[in-house]
Amino acid sequence: MITSKLTSKAQTTIPQPIRAALRLQPGDELIYEVAGQRVILTRARPVSEGDDPFRTFSEWNSEADRKAYAGL
């Protein structure tokens, strides 16, 4: 069993064997899923270059908007 301690600021270090198993790198995002008395920790899927968070907002889908937000 692998354990870690919670600090007074509710922080903990993810133990190295867990980081290795999940292939975690600095800056990776994590997903916490509560299942009864357990928490399932998963590495979040990285956003690919092709993902466009604005594509669902048709009001931001003009040529002027694409030009204005192109560098973000």
N, C-alpha and C positions, 0 to 999 in steps of 0.2 A: 504494500500500500504506500502511495506517495502522498505526503502531506505538505502543507505550507501554513504559515501563521498569518492572521489578519492584524494589520496595524491599527493604531488608534484612529487613523484617517480612513479606515475601511479599505485599505489597499493590501495587496498580496503580490508576491513574486510567483510567476508560473514556473514550477520546477523544470529544470533542464530536460529531463526525460519526456515531459509533456510537450515542451517546445519542440523537441526533436521529432516526436511522433506526429505532431500536427504541422511540422515544417514551418514554424512561426518565425517571422523576421520582424525587426523593429518597424513599427508603423502599420503592421497588419491589424485588421479589425477582427473582433471576436463576436460570436453569437452565443448568448446564454439562453438556454431553454430549460424552464423549470418543469420537472415531471415528478409530481408528488414531493418526496423528500430528497430528490436528486436534482442536480443541475448538469445538463449536457453542454459541454463547451466545444464549439466548432469554430474553425477558421472561416471567416466570411469570404465569399467569392469575390475576388478583386473585380473592380469595374473595368471592363475592357475599353480600349480606345473607341470602339464603335458604339458603345452605349451612349445614347443621347437623352439625358433626363428631361429635355425640353420638348421632345417629339410628341408628347401627349397633350401639350398645350397649344392648340391651334392658333390662339390669339398671339402667340410668340413665334409664329412660323412664317413671317414675311421675310423678303430678301433683306430689308433694312435691319431686322432683328438678327438674322444670321450674320450679317456684316458686323453689327455692333458687338455681338457676343462671340465672335470668331476667336479672339485671343484669350478667352477665359479658360 
